[in-house]
Amino acid sequence: MQFIDLAAQQQRIRQRIDARIAAVLDHGNYIMGPEVAELESALAAFCGAGHCISCANGTDALQLALMALEVGPGDAVFVPSFTFAASAEVVPFVGATPVFVDIELDTYNMSAESLQNAIEAARNMGLRPAAVMPVDLFGRPADYEKITEITKAEGMVLICDSAQGWGAQYKGRVTGALGDITTTSFFPAKPLGCYGDGGAIFTDDPEIAAVIDSYRVHGKGTEKYDNVRVGMNSRLDTLQAAILLEKLAIYADELDQRERIARRYTAALSDQFIVPEMPQDIRSTWAQYTIRVGSEAQRTRAQGALKDVGIPTAIYYPKPLHQQTAYRDFPRDPKGLENSEIAASSVFSVPMSPYLTEADQDKVIAALMSLRINDLET
Ligand SMILES: *Cc1c(COP(=O)(O)O)cnc(C)c1O
């Protein structure tokens, strides 16, 4: 059993991908070829954003967002501690200061209460609260209603890191069109992945879109050798855009499959594990199906037992960012980041992909339930 089965998806669309790749080889426009613009329009339409600008990867997407919003030295950017390092690493790159915020244990997403504490702490340190960067962790949209309210009240900008959750649903809207800027990643294992690195940025603001388009091509002005700002080289390859066009065509169907599998897992596992419960008006992309147990020792036992019967599991993420060597000296919510620490020591993710068979789902469920996890020592 695979943790994420990319081969089954490829089998489904291999012929169409081959044809798309052949078309690129025929026209030869490997950089910013016609498939790039075609993909950007299709992505913007899918989530209802005004503009989509593709780029080289999800990390660059975050950095380009900060650059376009002119976040820099003296600015505080609020980031959850329980996330992938890329969410925070772009902040010092633009000269700003990441300030770590705790999560809610029932969603693994940024806590609005902790955000308030962190804003106050940043201000007391002489930093200007500039941007909030919630993460749609494991595919579940962050608590945007509360976070947007705080962001607006403080005159900040909202950058949604939807590397895992692009295309999820939040109270009748789709992630990608919820903040001032939304970013995503097409890393192969993400819900919408390509066959290499790729990323995209979404905004409704045409001026921000134009600035990002300039930054991703060396700060270009009206033509290629006219440089009006210090930019980057961060374009999406035409070949990756071509592949993504075929993957996007089946993405909505794949999200339905993921939802079906997640519901099955939840119904079967909720007696013995802390499972992700979704309210009616929120739908995850299920980038990961992540469950929680009572202790690190229980987790080790559970992962070992699954491994023994050939079921792969993974821990996202074993160490919160505020405890990492590279990030431990940055400011944080002074009340502490206890939920991030609890999550890091007690969550694990089980196999999830749209092509996980019912037989394999049953195998995962049977292996987990036979543990009688609550009878194990914590
Ligand atoms: C994957 C990921 C990124 C970075 O994307 P890359 O394309 O790998 O650079 C950023 N944030 C989160 C939450 C991610 O999961």
Ligand as a Chemical Component Dictionary entry (heavy atoms), coordinates in Angstrom:
data_LIG
# 
_chem_comp.id                   LIG 
_chem_comp.type                 NON-POLYMER 
_chem_comp.pdbx_formal_charge   0 
_chem_comp.three_letter_code    LIG 
# 
loop_
_chem_comp_atom.comp_id 
_chem_comp_atom.atom_id 
_chem_comp_atom.alt_atom_id 
_chem_comp_atom.type_symbol 
_chem_comp_atom.charge 
_chem_comp_atom.model_Cartn_x 
_chem_comp_atom.model_Cartn_y 
_chem_comp_atom.model_Cartn_z 
_chem_comp_atom.pdbx_ordinal 
LIG C1 C1 C 0 4.411 22.341 0.529  1  
LIG C2 C2 C 0 4.163 23.542 1.314  2  
LIG C3 C3 C 0 4.773 24.777 1.004  3  
LIG C4 C4 C 0 5.868 24.934 -0.015 4  
LIG O1 O1 O 0 5.616 24.484 -1.266 5  
LIG P1 P1 P 0 6.839 24.081 -2.242 6  
LIG O2 O2 O 0 6.190 24.003 -3.575 7  
LIG O3 O3 O 0 7.366 22.769 -1.768 8  
LIG O4 O4 O 0 7.852 25.164 -2.186 9  
LIG C5 C5 C 0 4.412 25.885 1.760  10 
LIG N1 N1 N 0 3.525 25.796 2.751  11 
LIG C6 C6 C 0 2.927 24.637 3.087  12 
LIG C7 C7 C 0 1.923 24.617 4.197  13 
LIG C8 C8 C 0 3.244 23.463 2.392  14 
LIG O5 O5 O 0 2.643 22.314 2.737  15 
# 
loop_
_chem_comp_bond.comp_id 
_chem_comp_bond.atom_id_1 
_chem_comp_bond.atom_id_2 
_chem_comp_bond.value_order 
_chem_comp_bond.pdbx_ordinal 
LIG C1 C2 SING 1  
LIG C2 C3 SING 2  
LIG C2 C8 DOUB 3  
LIG C3 C4 SING 4  
LIG C3 C5 DOUB 5  
LIG C4 O1 SING 6  
LIG O1 P1 SING 7  
LIG P1 O2 DOUB 8  
LIG P1 O3 SING 9  
LIG P1 O4 SING 10 
LIG C5 N1 SING 11 
LIG N1 C6 DOUB 12 
LIG C6 C7 SING 13 
LIG C6 C8 SING 14 
LIG C8 O5 SING 15 
# 
